[in-house]
Amino acid sequence: MALELFTNNPSTTVPSGGTDAPAAGTQETWTVTSSAPFPAASSSATPPTQFHVADPQAPTELITVVNVSGTTWTVVRGAENTTPVAHTAGFTVQQVVTAGVFGGFYQNGAGGPLTVNGNFTAQGTVTAKAVIAGGVPTVAAGAAAGTGATVTGLAGTDLGGSFTLTAGTSPAAGTCAAITFGTTLPAAPAAVILQVVNTTTGALVTTTYPTSLAATGFSAATSAALTASDAYLVSWVAAAS
């Protein structure tokens, strides 16, 4: 099983590759403008390493990057049962966190043994109290998302997932979505990492933040109004206390 690698908010463009829509699982070679912001995935490493990307203009397809050599990427199209799409020439890709990555880690029972599907490497002393799995959350659009705002494409678990929020009319600053955990946690999350991408424009939204952290869920808020009718891909990771 490959080890997933991460860096903070990397993106690049793809001048060669990705403009076709092959069968899911097809391996391709792409040329990108720069690999510098991304992890150094290697199919020859032990264990093999990889990361996932998506086109913010066509986020329904997940792509696994299994090898990076300079600006040449080896990718696998249609990861995690998604359907490959033909991307626009020169499209942008950004690293994404997928439900499959989160699903590889879970804990059996309160205070029970930690089970890892994959590889776990530690140096020094590890002391942890973790709840990596969770129930199936629900999400409701907040008033600040505008009249008629909708939530679609919810995926993941309480402690990690994503959904698409389409802004309604007259959005404003404030709470734009409320995430309710399917299983109440023992305590409020110690932290929530929130990433929001405007999939209509491809821009990373930097005005959003998590708020109202509780054992039952949290909210996503924005300090500046969203754009009416634009679609936003909202992803989160919650660290249990």
Buried (B, 14 or more C-beta within 10 A) or exposed (E): EBBBBEEEEBBBEBBBBBEEBEEBEEEBEBEBBEBEEBBEBBBEBEEBBBBBBBBBBBBBBBBBBBBBEEBBBBBBBBBBEBEBBEBEEEBBBBBBBBBBBBBBBBBEEEEEEBEEEEEEEEEEEEEEEEBBBBBEBBBEBBBBBBEEBEBEBBBBBBBBBBBBBBBBEEBBEBBBBBBBBEBBBEEBBEEBEBBBBBBBBBBBBEEBEBEBBBBBBBBBBBEEBBBBBBBBBBBBBBBBB
